[in-house]
Each structure stands twice: as C-alpha cells, then as structure tokens.
Amino acid sequence: MNAKVICLLQIQSPHPQHHTMLTADSRGDIATERVRESPTPHFFNHTLNASAFDFYDNKARSKSKNPSQTRPAFDRWRPKFHLMAPHGWMNDPCALGYNEATGTYHAGFQWNPKGYEWGNMSWGCASSNDLLHWNVQKTPSMEPDRAHGEEGVFTGSMLPTNPNGEKDGSLTAFFTSARYLPLHYTLPYTLGTESIHMAKSTDGGRSWTRYEHNPIVSLPPKEHSVLGWRDPFITRWKEADFILGKTSPSLYGLVAGSIRGKTPTVFLYEINPIRLIEWAYIGTLSDLGMNFNPSAWTGDYGQNFETANLISLADSKGKRHNIMTLGVEGCLKPRPKERSEVIDDHSQMWLCGQLKPSSNGVDLGFKFGGIVDHGCYYAMASFPDPITGEQVAFGWVLEEDLSPDLTARQKWSGCLSIPRVLRLVELHSVTKALKTDVGKITSIQATPTENDTFSILTFCAVPDPRLQNLRSSQYSLQPRVFTSRAPDQVELLNGCDTWEMKMSLKVGSATRCGFEIDFSQDYRETARIYFEPGNEMLYVDRSASTSYPGINRLPERAPHTLFTFLDSCNNTEELETLDFHVYYDCSVLEIFVNGRTAITTRVYPTSNTSFGVRPFVESTYAEGERSELVSFNLWELDSAGCIS
C-alpha cells in the first residue's frame, strides 16, 4: 500500500480563497495540491499536530470511527425520519387521514413489495400518533386483484367513515383500479383501463375489503375523449354547495386527467354523503389549455393532471380562497437531458381560482399559481387534521438521480416527504420586489393599497411545526457582519445524518449568499445552496456533493425574490431578510426559503453523512450595504424512524 498522509495547513497566498494541501506518501516524498476554490476551512483557526492526521485512501477510510462509512448498501443513504416502505419501490402517498376512533394518523403509499422498480402497484400502510413516529406494516394492505384483471392499485383517498358516512371506527377508501398497462398521456387510451373502486377497512387501514359491486364509476364521462382519468380525491366544499344550490352539505370527488388535444383538467363529481357509492358527474374544473404558462414565476401546467387535491383556506379577514394542487405531466420546461423523464416533464403545482357557475356546473378559473416544490417532489396529497385544524400534506420524494445499479444494490427507491402544512402567506405594505415588477409576478396576488404599496397573497407548503419535537442538541452562530475573513461554521466533528437548520441573512450588496454543507472532513465533497439577488434565483449546486460514480449531480433552481416593506411611521423602506429553513436526512434535503419557495433534492455523499454547515456571502464589498448574518441555529434531530 502506498498511502498518503494528508496535512491541511494554511499557507500564505495572494489568493486567500484557496488553500494548499501538502501530501507525503509512505516514502516521504512531498507534493502540493490546490484544493477547489472555497471559503477557507474553519479549522485553519486552530492548531493541528501530527496526531490529527490519518491515512486517506479507500481501505483506510473503512476504518473510520464514523459508523456511517461502513453501512451496508441498504442503509447507506436510507433516510431516518422520513416515512418509507420496508423495502422496494414506493411512490405516491394515498389514503391519508386521521381516525378519531383510534386517535391515530393513517398514511398509505403506492408500493412494489416485490422489487425496487415501478410495478405490481400495491398499497402500503403506516400509522402514527404524532406524524413523526410511524409503524409501517411489512405486508401490503391491498394488492392487485389479478383474478379480475386488475394490474395495479393506483392512488386514492380516504374518509374516516363507513360507506354510509357513519363514524363507527371503520375507514372507506376510493382508488383507481388499473387494468391495461402501460398507461401514459402520450399513449393511446383504452376505455376501461381506469375505473374508480371503493374499499372498507375495519382494522385501521391494515387491510382493505373491496366493495363487492365495484367499480362504483366504471368509465370517464362519455362526452370527453380522455388521455387520463385517475386519483380520486374526496372533500367537502361549501362554496360549491352554495353555487350549486345545495340545501345540505354534500361531498365532492375530484378525478385528475386530460381531454385529448384540448386541455389537462379535473373532472368534478358530486357524492352522496350517506351513500358513498353514488357519484354524479358535474363537469370539468380549470380547463387551462395545453401547456398554459403565465410566466416563469408560475411555470407550465402541462398536458395531463394527476393527484388533484382541493383546499379552501381563509385569509386573515376570513375570506376563503380555493387552492387546487396538481401533479402535472407534459411540462415544456428547459431541463437538462441527463435528468429522468419523471423529473424532466413533471411538476408539483398549485393554482388559486375563482369559483363561478358555468355551463358545466362550476368553473375554477385561474387567478394566480405556481410550483409547490421545484425539486424531486411530486404527487402531493393532503388531508384535514382535526387536531391542529390545518391541512397536512405529504409528497413523494423521488430517487431518480441514483443510477439503476446503485438502486438495485440498496433494494429500495423513494420515500415520502416530511409532513407539511398548507397555508396562505400574507404580506402587507410591500413597495417592490428586487427586480421584477410586483404586478408581473404571477405566483402572487398583488392588491394595490394606500401609500403606493401592495398587499400580497400567495400559497405555501411549509414544515409541520410538530417536527420541532425531533430536536435535540442545538448549535448557534453569533450574528455578525460578513467581511472577507473566513466564515464561521457549525462543526459536526463525528458526522451527523439528520438535522434541521434555520438561518436569516441580510443580503446587503451580496451577489450570492447562502450556505455550504460539508460531506467530507477534507472539504472535497460539499453542496452549496444559495440565492442570487441579481437574478432572483435560488440554486442548489450538487456538483461536488459526492465522488461516487453513477449519481446525477446536476443543479436545482427556483425563481425567488425578496420584497421591500414600507415603515409608514418612519417613512422608511426595508428589504426583508433571506430566511432558510432546511431539513437534512441522510440523502434527502428539503429546503424552504422565506416560507414561499421550496426545493427538495437528493444528495448521496461518499461519507453517508455531513460534517458541518457554513454560511457564506460573495460580494465585492466595494460599494453598498454589507451583508449580515442575523441568526443561525442548527439542531441535531432524533431519528423518528419507521418501525416495521
């Protein structure tokens, strides 16, 4: 073995953003290497001695005291506090809800228990008392009924009642039964390939008994030639009751899909609340047209909808706003060709619409809308939580950046996101955005007010506050003005697989600002998450996040801006801070910025862990206001885990 001893020393250089690494092999030969451009490592302020140096090669690394480096493939990048199947492929969350009879939350998910690739679509089952600690069943709760021609149990929703609408402790689920595969909006559609079925559970969702007279809706509306018609979502909707002249509350079913050559759409049904097998077609909602794209702030609504959910949220004045969330297929967005088809032309979107009567019954016209999450997040499903009074959502976090070979080795693919709450965001006394005219940002509703300001309304999906119950050790950095000296850093010397971080920055005259995550102790593997004010754009740079072959490291990006507010008392204006809220779980990063923008992404570090988080600012400092670190807190998280 010709091992190298690595010594990291600070050497005076005309380029302080670089440092030099001295290496000495076992024969005593010395060489120098220039490490990639980065802020000066945090430990240059400390004294190192020879006892701190370790051998650095593939064999020596396996002897590290960090147990994450010796994990088997199944555990190497497996998240710890995200809800997951016991093994195999998983995708859409489904049958979400709270069972008041047992005081437990129920989460289903599409699952292939027989392999790590899509296929044999069944339902998995998990239950929890707090949305954090999950009991995951080892066997499917429902599998394809191939004796009757069913090839897959697709996504659906759940009501915590029996089929007669009575709360007796049982659960009723509605789902798409798929018969002819493959099924895709670009392929010819065979009538009968999708139908709506009903099932009942008397054991908390651990098993489902199909209704003996399924399907309850056998075909799409006959007046439409469809390319998709699936994923039933059941909800109450007071505004629709009023417009349709209902004298008592009804139930409504939303089925996502598209009309051939015309538009993606949602098919609306009325459901008898005391006889759930009775569905009556009303009409279509939100016929936007093909690839409707108001601006880059909103995005492309594609050619086919999936997993449509509808939520009615009240603003601070009590006015209700109708929000529809949509999984979108067929987006014409500029994606690098190296990304997978699912990431390339899919997007998790939302729109706020004005409900009004139409010849079809009701129409939810587009007012404003955008992308829920700009990363590898899709098929969001939600449910009303009677404990908190809020709408709670989960999404599918994809595994598409891992090569098939690596996925085969770990024998699983995908997980569900952290629980998120769906809310309206209200901002008042806004004078301007960084660059774009406020009135041209189509992901917000900007209402002019007095003093030439705006009141802004938008929609967000932010971390459920109950996630704070996972916090353990806390690390903080003191507020300070950024200068050219080496930045401060939170050190995680023994590695940390799971953490939460909140950071606020005053952007000042920065051209780029954010933070770096160190995935190796020698600073070779990092991810950079940053905002460029001049471009009004967020970036996740994963290019140096791993040295493992077979992993896609292309960047993520999302449009984002900061608003300036008027202080009418002092007649002054102030730019809001840049606020990051981040969850890291082994290979999953969920990033939330200013409570308005989200990016979920995957990182697969060679070390399988992280060793530090470092804020940074890039600026000429030649003119303008200096940037400031306002606050920084990081918590190690107790791994809630999934018990199966």
C-alpha positions as CSV (number, residue, x, y, z in Angstrom):
1,M,0.0,0.0,0.0
2,N,1.3,3.5,-0.9
3,A,-0.9,5.5,1.4
4,K,-0.8,9.3,1.6
5,V,-0.7,11.3,4.8
6,I,-2.9,14.3,4.3
7,C,-1.9,17.5,6.2
8,L,-4.1,20.6,5.8
9,L,-2.1,23.7,6.6
10,Q,-2.8,27.3,6.0
11,I,-0.2,28.8,3.6
12,Q,0.1,32.4,2.8
13,S,-1.1,33.0,-0.7
14,P,-2.1,36.0,-2.8
15,H,-5.4,34.2,-3.3
16,P,-7.0,33.8,0.2
17,Q,-9.9,31.9,-1.2
18,H,-7.6,29.0,-2.0
19,H,-5.7,26.8,0.4
20,T,-3.0,24.3,-0.3
21,M,-2.8,20.7,0.7
22,L,0.6,19.1,1.4
23,T,0.8,15.4,0.9
24,A,3.5,13.0,1.9
25,D,3.5,9.4,0.8
26,S,4.9,6.5,2.7
27,R,8.4,7.1,1.2
28,G,8.4,10.7,2.4
29,D,8.0,12.4,-1.0
30,I,6.1,15.6,-0.7
31,A,3.8,17.2,-3.2
32,T,1.3,20.0,-3.2
33,E,-2.3,20.1,-4.4
34,R,-4.6,23.0,-5.0
35,V,-8.0,22.3,-3.3
36,R,-11.0,23.6,-5.2
37,E,-12.0,27.2,-4.6
38,S,-14.0,27.6,-1.4
39,P,-14.1,29.6,1.7
40,T,-11.1,29.0,4.0
41,P,-11.8,25.8,6.1
42,H,-13.0,26.5,9.6
43,F,-10.2,24.6,11.3
44,F,-7.5,26.9,9.9
45,N,-8.0,29.0,13.0
46,H,-7.0,26.0,15.2
47,T,-3.6,24.4,15.8
48,L,-3.1,21.0,14.2
49,N,-0.5,18.4,15.2
50,A,0.7,15.2,13.6
51,S,-1.6,13.1,15.8
52,A,-4.6,14.6,14.0
53,F,-3.5,13.2,10.6
54,D,-5.0,10.0,9.3
55,F,-4.3,7.8,6.3
56,Y,-6.5,8.7,3.4
57,D,-7.3,6.0,0.9
58,N,-10.2,3.7,0.2
59,K,-9.0,1.0,2.5
60,A,-8.1,3.3,5.4
61,R,-11.5,5.1,5.2
62,S,-13.4,2.0,6.1
63,K,-11.6,2.0,9.5
64,S,-13.1,5.4,10.3
65,K,-14.8,5.7,13.7
66,N,-17.8,7.2,11.8
67,P,-20.2,4.2,11.5
68,S,-22.0,5.7,8.5
69,Q,-19.0,4.8,6.3
70,T,-19.4,1.1,7.0
71,R,-23.1,0.8,6.4
72,P,-24.4,-1.9,4.1
73,A,-25.9,-0.7,0.8
74,F,-29.5,-0.9,2.1
75,D,-28.8,1.6,4.9
76,R,-26.1,3.7,3.2
77,W,-28.4,6.6,2.1
78,R,-31.6,5.4,3.7
79,P,-33.5,8.4,5.4
80,K,-34.3,8.0,9.1
81,F,-37.2,10.4,9.9
82,H,-38.9,10.2,6.5
83,L,-41.8,7.7,6.1
84,M,-40.6,4.8,4.0
85,A,-41.7,1.4,2.8
86,P,-39.9,-1.6,4.4
87,H,-38.1,-2.2,1.1
88,G,-38.7,-2.0,-2.6
89,W,-40.1,0.8,-4.8
90,M,-42.6,3.4,-3.4
91,N,-44.2,6.5,-4.8
92,D,-47.5,8.4,-4.2
93,P,-48.9,9.0,-0.8
94,C,-52.5,7.9,-0.6
95,A,-55.4,7.3,1.8
96,L,-54.1,10.0,4.2
97,G,-56.2,10.9,7.2
98,Y,-56.9,10.9,10.9
99,N,-59.0,8.2,12.6
100,E,-60.8,9.8,15.6
101,A,-62.0,6.4,16.8
102,T,-58.4,5.3,17.4
103,G,-56.6,8.6,17.8
104,T,-54.1,7.7,15.0
105,Y,-53.0,9.1,11.7
106,H,-53.1,6.8,8.7
107,A,-50.8,7.1,5.7
108,G,-50.9,4.8,2.7
109,F,-48.4,4.8,-0.2
110,Q,-48.1,3.1,-3.5
111,W,-45.6,0.3,-3.1
112,N,-44.0,-2.5,-5.1
113,P,-43.2,-5.1,-2.3
114,K,-41.6,-7.4,-4.9
115,G,-38.9,-5.1,-6.4
116,Y,-37.1,-1.8,-6.4
117,E,-38.6,-0.7,-9.7
118,W,-42.1,0.5,-10.6
119,G,-44.6,-2.4,-11.0
120,N,-47.0,-4.6,-9.1
121,M,-48.6,-1.4,-7.7
122,S,-50.0,-2.2,-4.3
123,W,-50.8,-0.1,-1.2
124,G,-48.5,0.0,1.9
125,C,-49.8,1.1,5.3
126,A,-48.4,3.1,8.2
127,S,-49.9,4.5,11.4
128,S,-48.7,7.2,13.8
129,N,-49.8,9.1,16.9
130,D,-47.8,12.2,16.0
131,L,-46.9,12.1,12.3
132,L,-43.3,11.6,13.3
133,H,-43.0,8.1,14.6
134,W,-44.5,5.5,12.2
135,N,-45.5,1.9,12.5
136,V,-45.1,0.6,9.0
137,Q,-46.7,-2.7,8.0
138,K,-44.4,-5.3,6.5
139,T,-47.0,-6.6,4.1
140,P,-49.3,-4.7,1.6
141,S,-52.7,-3.6,2.8
142,M,-54.1,-4.1,-0.7
143,E,-52.6,-5.8,-3.8
144,P,-53.8,-6.0,-7.4
145,D,-56.8,-8.3,-7.9
146,R,-55.4,-10.1,-10.9
147,A,-58.1,-12.7,-10.8
148,H,-60.5,-10.0,-12.0
149,G,-58.0,-8.4,-14.5
150,E,-56.6,-5.7,-12.2
151,E,-52.9,-4.8,-12.9
152,G,-52.4,-2.1,-10.3
153,V,-53.9,-0.4,-7.3
154,F,-53.2,3.3,-8.1
155,T,-53.6,6.4,-5.9
156,G,-56.7,7.3,-4.0
157,S,-58.0,9.0,-0.8
158,M,-59.8,8.0,2.4
159,L,-62.7,9.1,4.6
160,P,-62.8,8.2,8.3
161,T,-66.3,6.8,8.0
162,N,-68.1,3.7,6.8
163,P,-69.6,3.6,3.2
164,N,-72.8,5.2,4.7
165,G,-70.9,8.2,6.0
166,E,-71.1,7.0,9.7
167,K,-68.2,7.3,12.1
168,D,-68.0,3.8,13.5
169,G,-64.2,3.4,13.5
170,S,-64.0,2.0,10.0
171,L,-62.4,3.7,7.0
172,T,-63.5,4.0,3.4
173,A,-61.0,4.4,0.6
174,F,-61.5,5.3,-3.1
175,F,-58.8,4.4,-5.6
176,T,-58.1,4.0,-9.3
177,S,-58.1,0.4,-10.4
178,A,-55.8,0.0,-13.5
179,R,-56.4,-2.8,-15.9
180,Y,-54.3,-2.2,-19.1
181,L,-50.7,-1.1,-18.8
182,P,-48.6,0.8,-19.7
183,L,-50.7,3.9,-19.0
184,H,-49.3,7.3,-20.1
185,Y,-50.7,10.5,-21.5
186,T,-48.6,10.1,-24.7
187,L,-50.1,6.7,-25.5
188,P,-53.5,5.7,-26.9
189,Y,-56.1,5.5,-24.2
190,T,-58.1,2.3,-23.8
191,L,-61.6,2.8,-22.2
192,G,-61.9,0.7,-19.1
193,T,-58.2,0.9,-18.3
194,E,-59.0,3.1,-15.3
195,S,-62.1,2.8,-13.0
196,I,-62.9,4.1,-9.5
197,H,-63.2,1.4,-6.9
198,M,-64.2,1.6,-3.2
199,A,-62.9,-0.5,-0.3
200,K,-63.5,-0.6,3.5
201,S,-61.2,-1.2,6.4
202,T,-62.2,-2.2,9.9
203,D,-58.6,-2.6,11.3
204,G,-57.2,1.0,10.8
205,G,-56.2,0.5,7.2
206,R,-54.0,-2.6,7.7
207,S,-56.2,-4.4,5.3
208,W,-59.0,-3.4,2.8
209,T,-62.1,-5.3,1.7
210,R,-63.2,-4.3,-1.8
211,Y,-66.8,-3.3,-2.3
212,E,-68.5,-6.4,-3.9
213,H,-70.1,-4.3,-6.7
214,N,-67.0,-2.4,-7.9
215,P,-66.4,-0.3,-9.9
216,I,-68.5,2.5,-8.5
217,V,-67.6,4.6,-11.5
218,S,-66.6,2.4,-14.4
219,L,-65.8,4.9,-17.2
220,P,-64.8,8.5,-17.8
221,P,-67.6,11.0,-18.8
222,K,-68.8,9.8,-22.2
223,E,-68.8,13.3,-23.7
224,H,-65.0,13.5,-23.4
225,S,-62.2,11.6,-25.1
226,V,-59.7,11.4,-22.3
227,L,-56.0,10.6,-22.0
228,G,-56.1,10.2,-18.2
229,W,-58.7,9.9,-15.5
230,R,-57.5,8.8,-12.1
231,D,-56.5,9.5,-8.5
232,P,-59.9,10.3,-6.8
233,F,-59.8,12.9,-4.0
234,I,-62.8,13.4,-1.8
235,T,-63.7,16.6,0.0
236,R,-66.4,18.9,1.3
237,W,-66.7,22.2,-0.5
238,K,-69.0,24.9,0.9
239,E,-68.5,27.3,-2.0
240,A,-69.6,24.6,-4.5
241,D,-72.6,23.8,-2.3
242,F,-73.7,27.4,-2.5
243,I,-73.2,27.8,-6.2
244,L,-74.9,24.5,-7.0
245,G,-77.8,25.4,-4.7
246,K,-77.4,22.5,-2.2
247,T,-79.6,22.8,0.9
248,S,-77.3,20.4,2.9
249,P,-73.6,19.8,2.7
250,S,-72.5,17.4,0.0
251,L,-69.3,15.6,-0.8
252,Y,-67.3,16.1,-4.0
253,G,-64.9,13.9,-5.9
254,L,-62.0,15.3,-8.0
255,V,-60.6,13.0,-10.6
256,A,-57.5,14.2,-12.5
257,G,-56.8,13.8,-16.1
258,S,-57.0,15.4,-19.5
259,I,-59.1,15.8,-22.6
260,R,-57.4,14.7,-25.8
261,G,-55.9,17.5,-27.8
262,K,-57.6,20.2,-25.6
263,T,-56.5,20.6,-22.0
264,P,-55.5,19.0,-18.8
265,T,-58.4,19.1,-16.4
266,V,-60.1,17.9,-13.3
267,F,-63.4,16.0,-13.5
268,L,-65.8,17.0,-10.7
269,Y,-68.4,14.6,-9.2
270,E,-71.0,15.0,-6.5
271,I,-71.1,12.2,-3.9
272,N,-74.0,11.3,-1.8
273,P,-72.6,11.7,1.8
274,I,-74.8,9.0,3.3
275,R,-74.3,6.5,0.4
276,L,-70.7,6.9,-0.9
277,I,-71.2,4.5,-3.8
278,E,-73.4,7.2,-5.5
279,W,-71.4,9.5,-7.7
280,A,-72.9,12.0,-10.2
281,Y,-70.8,13.8,-12.8
282,I,-71.0,17.6,-12.7
283,G,-68.4,18.8,-15.2
284,T,-64.7,19.8,-15.6
285,L,-62.8,22.3,-13.5
286,S,-60.0,24.7,-14.6
287,D,-59.7,23.9,-18.3
288,L,-56.5,25.9,-18.8
289,G,-55.5,24.7,-22.3
290,M,-52.4,22.8,-23.3
291,N,-49.1,23.9,-21.6
292,F,-50.7,27.0,-20.0
293,N,-47.7,29.1,-18.7
294,P,-48.5,32.6,-17.4
295,S,-44.8,33.3,-16.7
296,A,-41.6,31.8,-15.3
297,W,-42.9,32.7,-11.8
298,T,-45.7,30.2,-12.3
299,G,-44.5,27.5,-14.6
300,D,-46.1,25.2,-17.2
301,Y,-49.3,23.4,-16.3
302,G,-48.5,20.7,-18.8
303,Q,-50.8,18.3,-20.8
304,N,-52.2,16.0,-18.1
305,F,-53.1,16.3,-14.4
306,E,-52.6,13.7,-11.7
307,T,-53.3,13.6,-7.9
308,A,-55.6,16.7,-7.9
309,N,-56.5,18.0,-4.4
310,L,-58.7,20.9,-3.4
311,I,-58.4,23.0,-0.2
312,S,-60.3,26.0,0.9
313,L,-58.2,28.4,3.0
314,A,-59.2,31.5,4.8
315,D,-57.1,34.7,4.9
316,S,-56.8,37.0,7.9
317,K,-60.0,38.7,7.1
318,G,-62.0,35.5,6.9
319,K,-62.3,35.4,3.1
320,R,-61.9,31.9,1.7
321,H,-59.6,31.1,-1.3
322,N,-59.9,27.9,-3.3
323,I,-56.5,26.2,-3.9
324,M,-56.1,23.3,-6.1
325,T,-52.8,21.3,-6.0
326,L,-51.9,19.3,-9.1
327,G,-49.4,16.8,-10.2
328,V,-48.6,17.9,-13.8
329,E,-47.3,15.8,-16.7
330,G,-46.1,17.1,-20.1
331,C,-44.3,20.3,-19.0
332,L,-42.3,22.1,-21.6
333,K,-39.6,23.3,-19.2
334,P,-35.9,23.5,-20.1
335,R,-34.4,20.6,-18.2
336,P,-31.0,19.0,-18.9
337,K,-31.3,15.8,-20.9
338,E,-29.5,13.9,-18.2
339,R,-32.4,14.1,-15.8
340,S,-35.0,11.3,-15.8
341,E,-38.3,11.5,-17.6
342,V,-40.2,11.9,-14.4
343,I,-38.2,14.9,-13.3
344,D,-37.9,16.2,-16.8
345,D,-41.6,16.8,-17.6
346,H,-43.4,16.5,-14.3
347,S,-44.1,19.2,-11.8
348,Q,-46.0,19.6,-8.5
349,M,-48.1,22.7,-9.0
350,W,-50.9,24.7,-7.4
351,L,-53.4,27.3,-8.5
352,C,-55.8,29.7,-6.8
353,G,-59.0,30.0,-8.7
354,Q,-62.2,31.9,-8.6
355,L,-65.2,29.6,-8.4
356,K,-68.2,30.6,-10.5
357,P,-71.1,29.0,-12.3
358,S,-70.6,27.6,-15.8
359,S,-72.5,25.6,-18.4
360,N,-70.8,22.6,-16.9
361,G,-71.9,23.4,-13.4
362,V,-68.9,25.2,-11.8
363,D,-65.6,26.5,-13.1
364,L,-62.4,27.3,-11.1
365,G,-60.8,30.0,-13.2
366,F,-57.1,30.7,-12.8
367,K,-56.2,33.8,-10.7
368,F,-52.6,33.1,-9.7
369,G,-50.5,30.0,-9.1
370,G,-47.1,28.4,-9.1
371,I,-44.9,25.4,-8.2
372,V,-45.3,23.8,-4.7
373,D,-41.7,22.4,-4.8
374,H,-39.1,22.9,-7.5
375,G,-37.2,19.7,-6.9
376,C,-37.7,16.0,-6.9
377,Y,-41.1,16.2,-5.1
378,Y,-44.4,15.0,-6.7
379,A,-47.9,13.6,-6.2
380,M,-48.7,15.7,-3.2
381,A,-51.7,14.5,-1.2
382,S,-53.3,16.2,1.8
383,F,-56.0,15.8,4.5
384,P,-57.7,18.0,7.1
385,D,-56.1,17.4,10.5
386,P,-58.8,17.8,13.2
387,I,-56.1,18.0,15.9
388,T,-54.4,21.2,14.5
389,G,-57.2,22.5,12.3
390,E,-54.8,22.7,9.4
391,Q,-54.4,20.8,6.1
392,V,-51.4,18.4,6.2
393,A,-49.7,17.2,3.1
394,F,-47.1,14.6,2.1
395,G,-45.4,14.3,-1.3
396,W,-43.3,11.6,-3.0
397,V,-39.6,12.2,-2.9
398,L,-38.1,10.6,-6.0
399,E,-34.9,8.5,-6.2
400,E,-34.3,9.4,-9.9
401,D,-30.8,10.7,-9.5
402,L,-29.4,7.4,-8.4
403,S,-28.2,5.0,-11.2
404,P,-30.1,1.8,-11.7
405,D,-27.1,-0.2,-10.5
406,L,-26.9,1.7,-7.2
407,T,-30.7,1.5,-6.7
408,A,-30.5,-2.3,-7.3
409,R,-27.8,-2.6,-4.6
410,Q,-29.8,-0.7,-2.0
411,K,-33.0,-2.6,-2.9
412,W,-35.4,0.4,-2.3
413,S,-36.4,3.6,-4.1
414,G,-38.2,6.7,-2.9
415,C,-39.7,8.0,0.3
416,L,-42.4,10.4,1.5
417,S,-41.6,14.0,2.4
418,I,-41.7,15.5,5.8
419,P,-45.3,16.4,6.8
420,R,-46.1,19.9,5.5
421,V,-48.9,22.3,6.4
422,L,-50.7,24.1,3.6
423,R,-51.2,27.8,4.3
424,L,-51.8,31.2,2.8
425,V,-49.0,33.8,3.1
426,E,-50.0,37.4,3.5
427,L,-47.6,40.3,3.2
428,H,-48.6,44.0,3.6
429,S,-47.1,47.4,2.9
430,V,-44.9,45.9,0.1
431,T,-43.4,48.6,-2.1
432,K,-41.4,46.4,-4.6
433,A,-39.5,43.2,-5.4
434,L,-35.8,43.0,-6.1
435,K,-36.0,43.2,-9.9
436,T,-39.4,42.2,-11.3
437,D,-42.4,44.5,-11.2
438,V,-44.7,43.1,-8.4
439,G,-47.6,43.1,-10.8
440,K,-45.8,40.7,-13.2
441,I,-45.2,38.0,-10.6
442,T,-47.9,35.6,-11.4
443,S,-47.4,33.3,-8.4
444,I,-48.9,36.0,-6.1
445,Q,-52.0,38.2,-5.9
446,A,-50.8,41.8,-5.5
447,T,-53.5,44.2,-4.5
448,P,-52.7,47.9,-4.6
449,T,-53.2,49.7,-1.3
450,E,-52.6,53.2,0.1
451,N,-49.2,54.9,0.0
452,D,-48.4,53.2,-3.3
453,T,-47.9,49.8,-1.6
454,F,-49.3,46.3,-2.2
455,S,-50.9,43.6,-0.1
456,I,-49.6,40.3,-1.3
457,L,-51.3,36.9,-1.1
458,T,-49.7,33.5,-2.0
459,F,-49.8,29.8,-1.1
460,C,-47.1,27.7,0.6
461,A,-46.5,24.2,1.9
462,V,-44.2,24.6,4.9
463,P,-42.8,22.1,7.5
464,D,-45.3,20.9,10.1
465,P,-44.4,22.7,13.4
466,R,-44.6,19.3,15.2
467,L,-41.3,18.4,13.6
468,Q,-39.7,20.6,16.3
469,N,-40.3,17.7,18.7
470,L,-37.4,15.8,17.0
471,R,-34.9,18.5,18.0
472,S,-32.0,17.5,20.3
473,S,-28.6,19.2,20.5
474,Q,-28.5,22.8,19.3
475,Y,-25.7,24.8,17.7
476,S,-25.8,28.5,17.1
477,L,-23.6,31.2,15.5
478,Q,-23.5,34.7,16.7
479,P,-24.9,37.5,14.5
480,R,-22.2,39.4,12.6
481,V,-21.4,41.5,9.6
482,F,-19.7,39.5,6.8
483,T,-16.2,40.5,5.9
484,S,-13.5,38.9,3.8
485,R,-12.3,36.8,6.7
486,A,-13.0,33.1,7.0
487,P,-16.7,32.5,7.8
488,D,-17.9,30.8,11.0
489,Q,-19.2,27.3,10.8
490,V,-21.2,24.8,12.8
491,E,-18.9,21.8,13.1
492,L,-20.3,18.3,13.3
493,L,-17.0,16.5,14.0
494,N,-18.3,13.0,14.3
495,G,-20.8,13.4,11.5
496,C,-24.5,14.0,11.6
497,D,-27.0,12.2,9.4
498,T,-30.1,14.2,10.5
499,W,-30.5,17.9,11.3
500,E,-32.7,21.0,11.0
501,M,-31.3,24.4,10.3
502,K,-32.8,27.9,10.3
503,M,-30.7,30.9,9.1
504,S,-31.5,34.5,8.3
505,L,-29.3,36.8,6.3
506,K,-29.4,40.5,5.4
507,V,-28.5,40.3,1.8
508,G,-27.0,43.8,1.5
509,S,-24.9,44.2,-1.6
510,A,-24.2,40.5,-1.9
511,T,-24.1,39.0,-5.4
512,R,-24.6,35.5,-4.0
513,C,-25.4,34.3,-0.4
514,G,-26.4,31.1,1.3
515,F,-24.6,28.2,2.9
516,E,-22.4,25.2,2.3
517,I,-22.9,21.7,3.6
518,D,-19.6,19.7,4.1
519,F,-20.0,16.0,3.4
520,S,-16.3,15.2,3.9
521,Q,-13.8,16.3,6.5
522,D,-11.4,17.4,3.9
523,Y,-13.9,19.8,2.2
524,R,-13.8,18.0,-1.1
525,E,-17.4,17.0,-1.0
526,T,-19.9,19.8,-0.5
527,A,-23.3,21.1,-1.6
528,R,-23.9,24.8,-2.0
529,I,-27.4,26.3,-1.5
530,Y,-27.5,30.0,-2.4
531,F,-29.5,32.9,-3.7
532,E,-28.5,35.4,-6.4
533,P,-30.4,38.6,-5.9
534,G,-29.5,40.0,-9.3
535,N,-31.1,37.0,-11.0
536,E,-33.9,36.5,-8.4
537,M,-33.0,32.8,-8.4
538,L,-32.2,30.1,-5.9
539,Y,-29.7,27.4,-6.7
540,V,-28.7,24.0,-5.2
541,D,-25.2,23.2,-6.5
542,R,-24.6,19.4,-6.1
543,S,-21.7,19.2,-8.4
544,A,-19.2,18.4,-5.6
545,S,-21.6,16.6,-3.3
546,T,-20.2,13.1,-3.9
547,S,-17.4,11.3,-5.6
548,Y,-19.5,8.2,-6.0
549,P,-20.0,7.2,-9.7
550,G,-23.4,6.7,-11.1
551,I,-25.1,9.7,-9.4
552,N,-26.7,12.7,-11.1
553,R,-25.3,15.9,-9.6
554,L,-27.0,18.5,-11.8
555,P,-28.2,21.6,-10.1
556,E,-31.7,22.5,-8.9
557,R,-33.1,26.0,-9.3
558,A,-36.2,28.0,-8.5
559,P,-37.3,31.7,-9.0
560,H,-37.4,33.6,-5.8
561,T,-37.4,37.3,-4.8
562,L,-37.3,39.4,-1.7
563,F,-39.7,42.2,-1.0
564,T,-39.2,45.7,0.3
565,F,-41.6,46.9,3.0
566,L,-42.7,50.5,3.9
567,D,-42.5,51.5,7.6
568,S,-45.2,54.2,7.5
569,C,-44.4,55.5,11.0
570,N,-40.8,56.4,10.0
571,N,-41.4,56.7,6.3
572,T,-38.5,54.3,5.6
573,E,-38.2,51.2,3.5
574,E,-36.5,48.0,4.5
575,L,-35.7,44.8,2.5
576,E,-36.8,41.6,4.1
577,T,-34.2,39.1,5.3
578,L,-33.4,35.9,3.3
579,D,-34.6,33.1,5.5
580,F,-33.6,29.5,5.0
581,H,-35.3,26.5,6.8
582,V,-33.7,23.2,5.9
583,Y,-34.1,19.6,6.8
584,Y,-31.4,17.1,6.1
585,D,-31.9,13.3,6.4
586,C,-29.1,11.1,5.1
587,S,-29.8,11.7,1.4
588,V,-32.8,14.0,1.4
589,L,-32.6,17.8,1.6
590,E,-35.8,19.7,1.9
591,I,-35.2,23.5,1.6
592,F,-37.7,26.2,2.4
593,V,-37.0,29.9,1.7
594,N,-39.0,32.8,3.2
595,G,-41.9,30.4,3.6
596,R,-42.7,30.9,-0.1
597,T,-40.3,28.8,-2.1
598,A,-39.3,25.1,-1.7
599,I,-36.8,22.8,-3.3
600,T,-36.5,19.1,-2.4
601,T,-33.4,17.4,-3.7
602,R,-31.2,14.3,-3.1
603,V,-27.5,14.1,-2.2
604,Y,-25.5,10.9,-1.9
605,P,-22.2,11.8,-0.1
606,T,-19.5,9.2,-0.1
607,S,-19.3,9.6,3.7
608,N,-23.0,9.0,4.0
609,T,-23.2,11.9,6.5
610,S,-22.4,15.6,7.0
611,F,-19.6,17.3,9.0
612,G,-20.5,20.9,9.0
613,V,-22.7,23.8,7.7
614,R,-21.2,27.1,6.8
615,P,-22.9,30.4,5.8
616,F,-21.3,32.4,3.1
617,V,-21.6,35.6,1.2
618,E,-20.0,36.6,-2.1
619,S,-19.6,40.3,-2.6
620,T,-17.1,42.8,-4.0
621,Y,-17.6,44.9,-0.8
622,A,-16.6,47.9,-2.9
623,E,-19.9,49.7,-2.5
624,G,-23.3,49.2,-1.0
625,E,-24.6,47.8,2.3
626,R,-22.7,44.9,3.9
627,S,-24.4,41.6,4.3
628,E,-25.1,40.3,7.8
629,L,-25.8,37.0,9.5
630,V,-28.9,37.8,11.5
631,S,-29.4,34.4,13.1
632,F,-28.2,30.8,12.7
633,N,-29.4,27.7,14.6
634,L,-28.9,24.1,13.8
635,W,-30.5,21.2,15.7
636,E,-29.4,17.5,15.5
637,L,-32.6,15.5,15.2
638,D,-33.6,12.4,17.0
639,S,-34.3,9.9,14.2
640,A,-38.1,9.2,14.5
641,G,-37.7,6.2,12.2
642,C,-40.2,3.8,10.8
643,I,-40.9,0.7,12.9
644,S,-41.9,-2.3,10.7
